Amino acid sequence: MKKLTAPKLFALVFGLFLGLCIWKFGNPVILDHKIAPPAAPAEFFYQAWPTHWANWILLPLVGLGAGLILQAKISWRQSQWLWLLPLIWLGWQFLSATQTCDADLTHASLWQFSGCVACYFLGALVFARDNLWRWLLPGVLAAFAFCLVRGIDQHVFEFPQNRQMLVEGERDGWTNFPPETVAQMKTDNIIILTNGMEMANPAMLEKFKKGRCAGTLVYPNALAGIILLLWPLSLALAFSTTKNLKPMIRLAVIGLTIFLGGAALFWSGSKLGWLIAIAIAGLYLLRLDWPKSLKLASFALVLTVGLGVFALRFHNYFSAGATSVGARFDYWRAAVQTTAAKPVFGSGPGTFQRPYAQIKSPKAEMARLTHNDYLEQFSDSGVVGGLAYGAWIVLTLTLVIRKNWCDGSIMMFAIMAGLIAWFAQGLGEFGLFIPALGWTAFTLLGIAIGQKIIEFDKKKADC
């Protein structure tokens, strides 16, 4: 049995922490004030936790990780921009915070961004060495599996049952619920007063009818984000670690992994997520050591089937006018307008909703975030903040792709594919502001780039 050293134990504990984030800290940090702390034992299990709790768990873990970094021999000269760009970006967030229009939103965002940078450095300087990152997987992937099962349960059982209860409650005058539950449902706008009658909120009935699942995360597109990030790694693990098992057992493990990720992604109803998944599948096919004609034929098949399913799944959405796409264009327009008005420091980290409330189109739906992590940086922290973040992500991913496209292991290729997919989704979502997504993604980004640093160290030692 391999000895459980202090670094391995730290990696195992940190993986359990990231798993806890996926389970309990799946809301944007700017909504922290709206999340009531659980008051009963059952609520600790079933409800989301306030996101600021995650900060106080991460802080001592970062301290322990810093101790491990100081004990290691790190080559800081290799690709210095890999270290400088995240520090420049984070430093500029603190400068921008001095000019914020909402101190509470900015305070929560600074904690989140500091966590992203800390996870990146821990991934690169601790977990990338000696394959410590493998000790992260039990906690992360167990929570990921739970999230997928939770999402599928929502679509198949929970949402239909909830809709049926609301329909029956309205029909029976809400006598099928205890009085205290009815009072809470009124407070939560599940029951609304219309023409003197207490009715089920039509928006809730429509939500349950659509059945878009979110798992343990804030909403369906966030579930799609964690699937894009971790499903490739889960598939690689299922294929590579079951080779010595009996064929039927191996087939069951692989089939279950495919089903859980595929079904949860499909029922999340994420349009951008589905398109990115098709692109990532094509990316993997192009890497295979197959004859060119076979690879092209397979790619065409995946593209045809994937887009065909997309067209069937979302034809009602597009025939209704694709309202969410139009709304995003208004968010993005407002972000550009805010950047032009405040090009140096922006409106302050995490504060997009404040200027947007003043300049949004009259018919546009209100939004708290830009639904584009890159434009959000320009809007919230000015041109320097936006350029620093964009350069950090683009340059780091470029180096990761160069290293893992041809000669990387199947596991590192899967991590690379997940990172490409997640950061691509950032063009239309706000995963950077969600601990479950942001901290997990930047830990994996640090691990992926850390492999390059280790390679440099080995070459230096051989000289």
For each residue, the residues with C-beta under 8 A, 3 or more apart:
1:
2:
3:
4: 8 9
5: 8 9
6: 9 10 68
7: 10 11 68 126 129 130 132
8: 4 5 11 12 132 135
9: 4 5 6 12 13
10: 6 7 13 14 61 64 65 68 126
11: 7 8 14 15 126 127 132 133 134 135 136
12: 8 9 15 16 135 136 138 139
13: 9 10 16 17 61
14: 10 11 17 18 61 65 122 127 136 139 443
15: 11 12 18 19 135 136 137 138 139 140
16: 12 13 19 20 138 139
17: 13 14 20 21 57 58 61 139
18: 14 15 21 22 136 139 140 143 439 440 443
19: 15 16 22 23 139 140 141 142 143 144
20: 16 17 23 24 25 54 57 139 143
21: 17 18 24 25 26 54 143 435 436 439 440
22: 18 19 25 26 140 143 144 146 147 216 217 226 436 440
23: 19 20 26 143 146 147 216 436
24: 20 21 48 49 53 54 216
25: 20 21 22 48 49 51 53 54 434 435 436
26: 21 22 23 48 215 216 217 218 222 434 435 436 437
27: 31 32 35 48 51 217 218 434
28: 31 51 218 368 369 430 433 434
29: 32 51 52 108 109 111 112 350 433 434 435
30: 105 108 109 350 353 368 369 433
31: 27 28 34 35 51 218 368
32: 27 29 35 50 51 52 108
33: 104
34: 31
35: 27 31 32 48 49 50 51
36: 39 47 50
37: 49 50
38: 43 44 47 49
39: 36 43
40: 43 44
41: 44 45
42: 45 46
43: 38 39 40 46 47
44: 38 40 41 47 49
45: 41 42
46: 42 43
47: 36 38 43 44
48: 24 25 26 27 35 216
49: 24 25 35 37 38 44 53 54
50: 32 35 36 37 53
51: 25 27 28 29 31 32 35 54 55 108 112 435
52: 29 32 55 56 108 111
53: 24 25 49 50 56 57
54: 20 21 24 25 49 51 57 58 115 435 439
55: 51 52 58 59 111 115
56: 52 53 59
57: 17 20 53 54 60 61
58: 17 54 55 61 62 115 118 439
59: 55 56 62 63
60: 57 63 64
61: 10 13 14 17 57 58 64 65
62: 58 59 65 66 118 122
63: 59 60 66 67
64: 10 60 61 67 68
65: 10 14 61 62 68 69 118 121 122 126
66: 62 63 69 70
67: 63 64 70 71
68: 6 7 10 64 65 71 72 126
69: 65 66 72 74 121 122 125 126
70: 66 67
71: 67 68
72: 68 69 125 126 129
73: 457
74: 69 125 453
75: 78 453 456 457 460
76: 80 83
77: 80
78: 75 82 452 453 456 457
79: 82 399 452 453 456
80: 76 77 83 84
81: 84 85 391 395
82: 78 79 85 124 395 396 399 449 453
83: 76 80 86 87 121
84: 80 81 87 88
85: 81 82 88 89 388 391 392 395 396
86: 83 89 90 117 120 121 392
87: 83 84 90 91 117
88: 84 85 91 92 384 388
89: 85 86 92 93 113 117 377 385 388 389 392
90: 86 87 93 94 113 114 117
91: 87 88 94 95
92: 88 89 95 96 381 382 384 385 388
93: 89 90 96 97 109 110 113 349 381 385
94: 90 91 97 98 110
95: 91 92 98 345
96: 92 93 99 100 106 345 346 348 349 380 381 382 385
97: 93 94 100 103 106 107 110 348 349
98: 94 95 345
99: 96 342 345 346 348
100: 96 97 103 105 106 347 348 349 351
101: 347 348 351 354 355
102: 105 106 348 350 351 354
103: 97 100 106 107 348
104: 33 107 108
105: 30 100 102 108 109 348 349 350 351 353 354
106: 96 97 100 102 103 109 110 348 349 350 351
107: 97 103 104 110 111
108: 29 30 32 51 52 104 105 111 112 350
109: 29 30 93 105 106 112 113 349 350 380 433
110: 93 94 97 106 107 113 114 349
111: 29 52 55 107 108 114 115
112: 29 51 108 109 115 116 350 432 433 435 438
113: 89 90 93 109 110 116 117 349 432
114: 90 110 111 117 118
115: 54 55 58 111 112 118 119 435 438 439
116: 112 113 119 120 432 438 439 442
117: 86 87 89 90 113 114 120 121 442
118: 58 62 65 114 115 121 122
119: 115 116 122 123 438 439 440 442 443 446
120: 86 116 117 123 124 442 443 445 446
121: 65 69 83 86 117 118 124 125 446
122: 14 62 65 69 118 119 125 126 127 443 446
123: 119 120 126 127 128 133 442 443 444 445 446 447 448 449 450
124: 82 120 121 128 446 447 449 450 453
125: 69 72 74 121 122 128 129 446 450 453
126: 7 10 11 65 68 69 72 122 123 129 132
127: 11 14 122 123 132 133 135 136 443 446 447 450
128: 123 124 125 132 133 446 447 448 449 450 451 453 454
129: 7 72 125 126 132 450 454
130: 7
131: 134
132: 7 8 11 126 127 128 129 135 136
133: 11 123 127 128 136 137 447
134: 11 131 137
135: 8 11 12 15 127 132 138
136: 11 12 14 15 18 127 132 133 139 140 443
137: 15 133 134 140 141 233 237
138: 12 15 16 135 141 142
139: 12 14 15 16 17 18 19 20 136 142 143
140: 15 18 19 22 136 137 143 144 230 440
141: 19 137 138 144 145 230 233 234 237
142: 19 138 139 145 146
143: 18 19 20 21 22 23 139 140 146 147 216
144: 19 22 140 141 147 148 226 230 234
145: 141 142 148 149 234 260
146: 22 23 142 143 149 150 216
147: 22 23 143 144 150 151 215 216 217 223 226 264
148: 144 145 151 152 215 227 260 261 263 264
149: 145 146 152 153 260
150: 146 147 153 154 213 215 216
151: 147 148 154 155 213 214 215 223 264 267 268
152: 148 149 155 156 213 260 263 264 267
153: 149 150 156 157 158
154: 150 151 157 158 159 211 213 214 215
155: 151 152 158 159 211 212 213 267
156: 152 153 160
157: 153 154 160 161
158: 153 154 155 161 162
159: 154 155 162 163 207 208 209 211 213
160: 156 157 163 164 208 211
161: 157 158 164 165
162: 158 159 165 166 208
163: 159 160 166 167 205 208 209
164: 160 161 167 168
165: 161 162 168 169 176
166: 162 163 169 170 190 200 204 205 208
167: 163 164 170 171 200 205
168: 164 165 171 172 176
169: 165 166 172 174 176 177 191 200
170: 166 167 173 174 198 199 200
171: 167 168
172: 168 169 175 176
173: 170 198
174: 169 170 177 182 191 198
175: 172
176: 165 168 169 172
177: 169 174 181 182 185
178: 181 182
179: 182 183
180: 183 184
181: 177 178 184 185
182: 174 177 178 179 185 186 191
183: 179 180 186 187
184: 180 181 187 188
185: 177 181 182 188 190 191
186: 182 183 189 190 191 192 198
187: 183 184
188: 184 185
189: 186 192 201
190: 166 185 186 200 201 204
191: 169 174 182 185 186 198 199 200 201
192: 186 189 198 199 200 201
193: 196 197 198 199
194: 197 199
195:
196: 193
197: 193 194
198: 170 173 174 186 191 192 193
199: 170 191 192 193 194 202
200: 166 167 169 170 190 191 192 204 205
201: 189 190 191 192 204 205
202: 199 205 206
203: 206 207
204: 166 190 200 201 207 208
205: 163 166 167 200 201 202 208 209
206: 202 203 209 210
207: 159 203 204 210 212
208: 159 160 162 163 166 204 205 211
209: 159 163 205 206
210: 206 207 269
211: 154 155 159 160 208 267
212: 155 207 220 267 268 269
213: 150 151 152 154 155 159 220 223 264 267 268
214: 151 154 217 218 219 220 222 223 268
215: 26 147 148 150 151 154 223 226 264
216: 22 23 24 26 48 143 146 147 150 436
217: 22 26 27 147 214 222 223 225 226 434 436 437
218: 26 27 28 31 214 222 434
219: 214 222 223
220: 212 213 214 223 224 268 269 270
221: 224 225 268 270 272 273 425 429
222: 26 214 217 218 219 225 226 429 431 434 436 437
223: 147 151 213 214 215 217 219 220 226 227 264 265 268 270
224: 220 221 227 228 265 268 270 272 273 274 425
225: 217 221 222 228 229 273 422 425 429 431 434 437
226: 22 144 147 215 217 222 223 229 230 436 437 440
227: 148 223 224 230 231 261 264 265 268 273 277
228: 224 225 231 273 276 277 280 418 421 422 425
229: 225 226 418 419 421 422 437 440 441 444
230: 140 141 144 226 227 233 234 418 440
231: 227 228 234 235 261 265 418
232: 235 236 280 284 414 415 417 418 421
233: 137 141 230 236 237 411 414 415 418
234: 141 144 145 230 231 237 238 257 261
235: 231 232 238 239 254 257 258 261 414
236: 232 233 239 240 410 411 413 414
237: 137 141 233 234 240 241 411 414
238: 234 235 241 242 253 254 257
239: 235 236 242 254 410
240: 236 237 243 410 411
241: 237 238
242: 238 239 245 249 250 253 254
243: 240 250
244:
245: 242 249 250 253
246: 249 250
247: 250 251
248: 251 252
249: 242 245 246 252 253
250: 242 243 245 246 247 253 254
251: 247 248 254 255
252: 248 249 255 256
253: 238 242 245 249 250 256 257
254: 235 238 239 242 250 251 257 258
255: 251 252 258 259
256: 252 253 259 260
257: 234 235 238 253 254 260 261
258: 235 254 255 261 262
259: 255 256 262 263
260: 145 148 149 152 256 257 263 264
261: 148 227 231 234 235 257 258 264 265
262: 258 259 265 266
263: 148 152 259 260 266 267
264: 147 148 151 152 213 215 223 227 260 261 267 268
265: 223 224 227 231 261 262 268 270 273 274 277
266: 262 263 274 309 313
267: 151 152 155 211 212 213 263 264
268: 151 212 213 214 220 221 223 224 227 264 265 273
269: 210 212 220 313 314
270: 220 221 223 224 265 273 274
271: 274 275 310 314 317
272: 221 224 275 276 425 427 428 429
273: 221 224 225 227 228 265 268 270 276 277 425
274: 224 265 266 270 271 277 278 306 309 310 313
275: 271 272 278 279 310
276: 228 272 273 279 280 421 424 425
277: 227 228 265 273 274 280 281 306 421
278: 274 275 281 282 302 303 306 307 310
279: 275 276 282 283 421 424
280: 228 232 276 277 283 284 417 420 421
281: 277 278 284 285 302 306
282: 278 279 285 286 299 302 303
283: 279 280 286 287 417 420
284: 232 280 281 287 288 413 417
285: 281 282 288 290 295 298 299 302
286: 282 283 295 299
287: 283 284 405 406 413
288: 284 285 295
289:
290: 285 294 295 298
291: 294 295
292: 295 296
293: 296 297
294: 290 291 297 298
295: 285 286 288 290 291 292 298 299
296: 292 293 299 300
297: 293 294 300 301
298: 285 290 294 295 301 302
299: 282 285 286 295 296 302 303
300: 296 297 303 304
301: 297 298 304 305
302: 278 281 282 285 298 299 305 306
303: 278 282 299 300 306 307
304: 300 301 307 308
305: 301 302 308 309
306: 274 277 278 281 302 303 309 310
307: 278 303 304 310 311
308: 304 305 311 312
309: 266 274 305 306 312 313
310: 271 274 275 278 306 307 313 314
311: 307 308 314 315
312: 308 309 315
313: 266 269 274 309 310
314: 269 271 310 311 317 318
315: 311 312 318 319
316: 319 320
317: 271 314 320 322
318: 314 315 321 322
319: 315 316
320: 316 317 323
321: 318 326
322: 317 318 325 326
323: 320 326 327
324: 327 328
325: 322 328 329
326: 321 322 323 329 330
327: 323 324 330 331 364 365 367
328: 324 325 331 332 371 372 428
329: 325 326 332 333
330: 326 327 333 334 360 361 364
331: 327 328 334 335 352 356 367 370 371 372
332: 328 329 335 336 370 371 372 375
333: 329 330 336 337
334: 330 331 337 338 352 355 356 359 360 370 379
335: 331 332 338 339 352 370 372 375 376 378 379
336: 332 333 339 340 375 378 379
337: 333 334 340 341 355 359
338: 334 335 341 342 346 347 352 355 356 359 379
339: 335 336 342 343 346 375 378 379 382 383 386
340: 336 337 343
341: 337 338 355
342: 99 338 339 345 346 347 382
343: 339 340 346 382 383
344: 382 383 384
345: 95 96 98 99 342 348 381 382
346: 96 99 338 339 342 343 349 351 378 379 380 381 382 385
347: 100 101 338 342 351 352 354 355 379 380
348: 96 97 99 100 101 102 103 105 106 345 351 380 381
349: 93 96 97 100 105 106 109 110 113 346 380 381
350: 29 30 102 105 106 108 109 112 380 433
351: 100 101 102 105 106 346 347 348 354 355 380
352: 331 334 335 338 347 355 356 367 368 369 370 376 379 380
353: 30 105 356 357 366 367 368 369
354: 101 102 105 347 351 357 358
355: 101 334 337 338 341 347 351 352 358 359 379
356: 331 334 338 352 353 359 360 366 367
357: 353 354 360 366
358: 354 355
359: 334 337 338 355 356
360: 330 334 356 357 364 366 367
361: 330 364
362:
363:
364: 327 330 360 361
365: 327
366: 353 356 357 360
367: 327 331 352 353 356 360 370 371
368: 28 30 31 352 353
369: 28 30 352 353 376 430 433
370: 331 332 334 335 352 367 373 375 376 379 430
371: 328 331 332 367 428 429 430
372: 328 331 332 335 375 376 426 427 428 429 430
373: 370 376 377 389 426 427 429 430 431 432 433
374: 377 378 386 389 390 393 426 427
375: 332 335 336 339 370 372 378 379 386
376: 335 352 369 370 372 373 379 380 430 432
377: 89 373 374 380 381 385 386 388 389 390
378: 335 336 339 346 374 375 381 382 383 385 386
379: 334 335 336 338 339 346 347 352 355 370 375 376 386
380: 96 109 346 347 348 349 350 351 352 376 377 385
381: 92 93 96 345 346 348 349 377 378 384 385 386
382: 92 96 339 342 343 344 345 346 378 385 386
383: 339 343 344 378 386 387
384: 88 92 344 381 387 388
385: 89 92 93 96 346 377 378 380 381 382 388 389
386: 339 374 375 377 378 379 381 382 383 389 390
387: 383 384 390 391
388: 85 88 89 92 377 384 385 391 392
389: 89 373 374 377 385 386 392 393
390: 374 377 386 387 393 394
391: 81 85 387 388 394 395
392: 85 86 89 388 389 395 396
393: 374 389 390 396 397 423
394: 390 391 397 398
395: 81 82 85 391 392 398 399
396: 82 85 392 393 399 400 445 449
397: 393 394 400 401 419 420 423 445
398: 394 395 401 402
399: 79 82 395 396 402 403 449 452
400: 396 397 403 404 416 419 445 448 449 452
401: 397 398 404 405 416 420
402: 398 399 405
403: 399 400 407 408 412 448 451 452 455
404: 400 401 407 408 412 413 415 416 448 451
405: 287 401 402 408 413 416
406: 287
407: 403 404
408: 403 404 405 412 413 416 451
409: 412 413
410: 236 239 240 413 414
411: 233 236 237 240 414 415
412: 403 404 408 409 415 416 448 451
413: 236 284 287 404 405 408 409 410 416 417
414: 232 233 235 236 237 410 411 417 418
415: 232 233 404 411 412 418 419 444 447 448
416: 400 401 404 405 408 412 413 419 420 448
417: 232 280 283 284 413 414 420 421
418: 228 229 230 231 232 233 414 415 421 422 444
419: 229 397 400 415 416 422 423 441 444 445 448
420: 280 283 397 401 416 417 423 424
421: 228 229 232 276 277 279 280 417 418 424 425
422: 225 228 229 418 419 425 426 431 437 441
423: 393 397 419 420 426 441
424: 276 279 420 421 427
425: 221 224 225 228 272 273 276 421 422 428 429 431
426: 372 373 374 422 423 429 430 431 432
427: 272 372 373 374 424
428: 272 328 371 372 425
429: 221 222 225 272 371 372 373 425 426
430: 28 369 370 371 372 373 376 426 433 434
431: 222 225 373 422 425 426 434 437 438 441
432: 112 113 116 373 376 426 437 438
433: 28 29 30 109 112 350 369 373 430 438
434: 25 26 27 28 29 217 218 222 225 430 431 437 438
435: 21 25 26 29 51 54 112 115 438 439
436: 21 22 23 25 26 216 217 222 226 439 440
437: 26 217 222 225 226 229 422 431 432 434 440 441
438: 112 115 116 119 431 432 433 434 435 441 442
439: 18 21 54 58 115 116 119 435 436 442 443
440: 18 21 22 119 140 226 229 230 436 437 443 444
441: 229 419 422 423 431 437 438 444 445
442: 116 117 119 120 123 438 439 445 446
443: 14 18 119 120 122 123 127 136 439 440 446 447
444: 123 229 415 418 419 440 441 447 448
445: 120 123 396 397 400 419 441 442 448 449
446: 119 120 121 122 123 124 125 127 128 442 443 449 450
447: 123 124 127 128 133 415 443 444 450 451
448: 123 128 400 403 404 412 415 416 419 444 445 451
449: 82 123 124 128 396 399 400 445 446 452 453
450: 123 124 125 127 128 129 446 447 453 454
451: 128 403 404 408 412 447 448 454 455
452: 78 79 399 400 403 449 455 456
453: 74 75 78 79 82 124 125 128 449 450 456 457
454: 128 129 450 451 457 458
455: 403 451 452 458 459
456: 75 78 79 452 453 459 460
457: 73 75 78 453 454 460 461
458: 454 455 461 462
459: 455 456 462 463
460: 75 456 457 463
461: 457 458
462: 458 459
463: 459 460
